[in-house]
Each structure stands twice: as structure tokens, then as C-alpha cells.
């Protein structure tokens, strides 16, 4: 394969040298692209293993371990409350690491985030529980969850920006989706670890087994750092540095110059991030806690969804290269909307096999199809000088208002339905309808957003202007 992306050429070289690029230079570029793809994809897989672990633990075991004095409904809300805090702090992490990403470099931030998340998750594995430390236990859990959220606030943005800036025009959607494919692999790894340990969540909480997956994060620190420290800096950032065009205050630059692409980014993520959290956390709890499905059904559901998603994400990226980012994103959003009520109705029937299949399709195709398309779309929305900050703020602001709060809103809906039907022992089952309404509302906002945004396919990533700016370079025409 020969890569001819001019943004990967050495920006410090002279023009004459660029015109006589040798075959060896092409091989080096191809090698760098492959290394970036592996470092970002596997690094995201290892890092998201930590985050997926917490999602599973919040849905299945943290309630009795850290909030045993509460009723089952309030225990679920408290557990998802700590889950939400990790999302609430992500905008702070996005801003902090976004500044570093646009001023110091993409590579530095990718190494720092894997270190922060790995250490935080490993320490969760040595926490005392409520039984041994009282209220200190949930306090420490909250602190470590906040640190975990800080790291997550820049990880996905950094991986997407790095791969988008590395990839050749015409294939950005596919290559940028690879780190997001790593997230599916991380989910599979986390779910597989739980499945191997025990098929009964109660058995995990009554022994030390729940600690093992978190302690394995020590391996993540070593492997993740090794991979990302060997990665070369983004070619676009090298150009910015060499021409002294980096901005002193990326946050100010984004907030003053990029309000429209920020709003577009948040709107796009409401359906994807909210839907992902609703299915990965709330639906699992609904299946186990409300419908009483037995065995490791929650873990198996996530494994099936992640397998489906591992095919959907790169296919979505490739489709966006072929047909355009906007139409592909909109199509997957329509699919999620169409599946919302049928999926939650199936969950309310209590059939194990049907529930697993329904979530695997809704999450693995509808939600994660948007996820894969978003990988290149979000970086292409922003100009080169503040791209890392723009993607980070847009992604993590939406994570706080949609992804983090969605399971808690759903748990609140269940609690309200139970309270309004106190004499009905099966009242919680009826919560499926308002939960589906909530998911549909998030998706409708995203669909509206897709009609208010420009196409970004193959735009010049060295352009300092955002895609919505009147002086932005036009989208390059692609012959198929």
C-alpha cells in the first residue's frame, strides 16, 4: 500500500525534498500509520477495559458492596450516582488534557491518560467495602471514579484526533474508527473476565473475586505506556509547531471561535452516548434487577453487543468514507429511534434469549454505528489549532449531560413508577415505556442536529478554520 497523504510528510523538509519523496519514505509513512493504528486501537481497548469494568460493577455489584443500607431501588441510584460522577468530571479532563494536546502534543496526552486511568482502576481493586470501612468506602470509590473520569475525558478524543490526522484522505473514516473498535474489544475483555470468574454476581460480592479485574489494570499501565511512548507525534501537530501556529489558550479559542461546531458535536452525541449508557448500564440492571433474569445474563449481553459492535464500528467508518459522514450518521440514528420501543418492550417480557438479542442489535448496530461514524466526523468539524480541545469539550460536555446521567434518570424513572404503584409487586416492569421515551427524545435531538451541520468528508485537516467557518476550505471531491 502506498500512502500519499501530504499531511504525513515531514513539515520541516524543504519543498524540493517533498517533490522527490523516495520509495523508502513511503514505506516509513505506511509503517507509521500502522503503528499509530495499533497504538491507538489497542491502547483504547486496554484503557476502556477499565471503564467497562466500572460500568459492569455499577450495574451488578457495587450496590451491595458500598451501599448495603439502602433499599434495592436507592442502592441502584447510588451506584449509578458514582457512575455519573465519572462522566460529570470528564469535561474537566477534556479541558485539562485538551490544552496539553493542542499545546504540548497528542502523543503526550495519550500516554498520560492511560497512566491515570490504569492507576485509578487498580486502586479500586484494593478499596475497603462498606462492611469494613463504613462511609469511608463509598467516599474513596467516588475519588477514584473522579480520577478515572479525568483520564477518560481525553482518551477517546485524543485517539480520534491522532488517527484522523494520520490517515490518508478517502480512508479517514475507516482508520479513525479503529480506536473506537478498540473500545468494543475493551468491553469484551472486561465482560469476559467477569464471566470467567463467576456466573453469579452474589458470589462475586461475597468473596475477593470482584477485586481481580481491577487489579489487572496494572498490566494495562505497562502495556499502554509502552505502546504509546513508541508512537510518533501527529503530522498535523508537527506542522503547527514548526510554523509556530499553536495557540496559547486553546479553550478560549474554542469558546470564542467554535460555538457552532461545539453545539453540533454535543447534539450528535446525545443519541450515541446516551444510548450507549442506557443499554450498557440501565438495560443490564433492568434485566437482572427488575426482570430477575438469572445467571450471567448481563455479562453475556454485553459480550454479544460488543461482538456485533466490533463489526459495525469499522463498517460504519468505511461507509462514511464512501457516502459521507452526515448521511451515514443520520441513518444509524434513525435505526436507534426505530428500535427504541421494540427493544424495551422485549426487555419487559423477561425472555432471556430475546432480551440478549434485542440489546445486541440495538446497541451493537444502532448506537455503535453512530459511534464509528463519529470517529472522523468530530475531528473534521474543528480547525487544526484547537482541534483536540474542540473534540474533547464537545464529546465530554455531551457525556456529562447524556451518557453519565442517563442510567441515573432511568433508575429514577423505575423508582417513580414503583412509588406510584406501591401495591403492585411488578410495577417496575412498566418503566420500560417511559425509558424508551427518554431514549427516543435524545435520538430526536441528534437527528435534528444532522440537518443543521455541514458535510466534513475529506476536508483539509491543516485548515485552521472550523468546517462551519465561511473561510473554511471546501470539502475535497472524491472519485469512487
Residue, then its C-alpha position, 0 to 999 in steps of 0.5 A: x500500500x502506498x500512502x500519499x497523504x501530504x499531511x504525513x510528510x515531514x513539515x520541516x523538509x524543504x519543498x524540493x525534498x517533498x517533490x522527490x519523496x523516495x520509495x523508502x519514505x513511503x514505506x516509513x509513512x505506511x509503517x507509521x500509520x500502522x503503528x499509530x493504528x495499533x497504538x491507538x486501537x489497542x491502547x483504547x481497548x486496554x484503557x476502556x477495559x477499565x471503564x467497562x469494568x466500572x460500568x459492569x460493577x455499577x450495574x451488578x455489584x457495587x450496590x451491595x458492596x458500598x451501599x448495603x443500607x439502602x433499599x434495592x431501588x436507592x442502592x441502584x441510584x447510588x451506584x449509578x450516582x458514582x457512575x455519573x460522577x465519572x462522566x460529570x468530571x470528564x469535561x474537566x479532563x477534556x479541558x485539562x488534557x485538551x490544552x496539553x494536546x493542542x499545546x504540548x502534543x497528542x502523543x503526550x496526552x495519550x500516554x498520560x491518560x492511560x497512566x491515570x486511568x490504569x492507576x485509578x482502576x487498580x486502586x479500586x481493586x484494593x478499596x475497603x467495602x462498606x462492611x469494613x470501612x463504613x462511609x469511608x468506602x463509598x467516599x474513596x470509590x467516588x475519588x477514584x471514579x473522579x480520577x478515572x473520569x479525568x483520564x477518560x475525558x481525553x482518551x477517546x478524543x485524543x485517539x480520534x484526533x491522532x488517527x484522523x490526522x494520520x490517515x490518508x484522505x478517502x480512508x479517514x473514516x475507516x482508520x479513525x474508527x479503529x480506536x473506537x473498535x478498540x473500545x468494543x474489544x475493551x468491553x469484551x475483555x472486561x465482560x469476559x473476565x467477569x464471566x470467567x470468574x463467576x456466573x453469579x454476581x452474589x458470589x462475586x460480592x461475597x468473596x475477593x473475586x470482584x477485586x481481580x479485574x481491577x487489579x489487572x489494570x496494572x498490566x494495562x499501565x505497562x502495556x499502554x505506556x509502552x505502546x504509546x511512548x513508541x508512537x510518533x507525534x501527529x503530522x498535523x501537530x508537527x506542522x503547527x509547531x514548526x510554523x509556530x501556529x499553536x495557540x496559547x489558550x486553546x479553550x478560549x479559542x474554542x469558546x470564542x471561535x467554535x460555538x457552532x461546531x461545539x453545539x453540533x458535536x454535543x447534539x450528535x452525541x446525545x443519541x450515541x452516548x446516551x444510548x450507549x449508557x442506557x443499554x450498557x448500564x440501565x438495560x443490564x440492571x433492568x434485566x437482572x434487577x427488575x426482570x430477575x433474569x438469572x445467571x450471567x445474563x448481563x455479562x453475556x449481553x454485553x459480550x454479544x453487543x460488543x461482538x456485533x459492535x466490533x463489526x459495525x464500528x469499522x463498517x460504519x467508518x468505511x461507509x462514511x468514507x464512501x457516502x459521507x459522514x452526515x448521511x451515514x450518521x443520520x441513518x444509524x440514528x434513525x435505526x436507534x429511534x426505530x428500535x427504541x420501543x421494540x427493544x424495551x418492550x422485549x426487555x419487559x417480557x423477561x425472555x432471556x434469549x430475546x432480551x440478549x438479542x434485542x440489546x445486541x442489535x440495538x446497541x451493537x448496530x444502532x448506537x455503535x454505528x453512530x459511534x464509528x461514524x463519529x470517529x472522523x466526523x468530530x475531528x473534521x468539524x474543528x480547525x487544526x489549532x484547537x482541534x483536540x480541545x474542540x473534540x474533547x469539550x464537545x464529546x465530554x460536555x455531551x457525556x456529562x449531560x447524556x451518557x453519565x446521567x442517563x442510567x441515573x434518570x432511568x433508575x429514577x424513572x423505575x423508582x417513580x413508577x414503583x412509588x406510584x404503584x406501591x401495591x403492585x409487586x411488578x410495577x417496575x416492569x412498566x418503566x420500560x415505556x417511559x425509558x424508551x421515551x427518554x431514549x427516543x427524545x435524545x435520538x430526536x435531538x441528534x437527528x435534528x442536529x444532522x440537518x443543521x451541520x455541514x458535510x466534513x468528508x475529506x476536508x483539509x485537516x491543516x485548515x485552521x478554520x472550523x468546517x462551519x467557518x465561511x473561510x473554511x476550505x471546501x470539502x475535497x471531491x472524491x472519485x469512487 
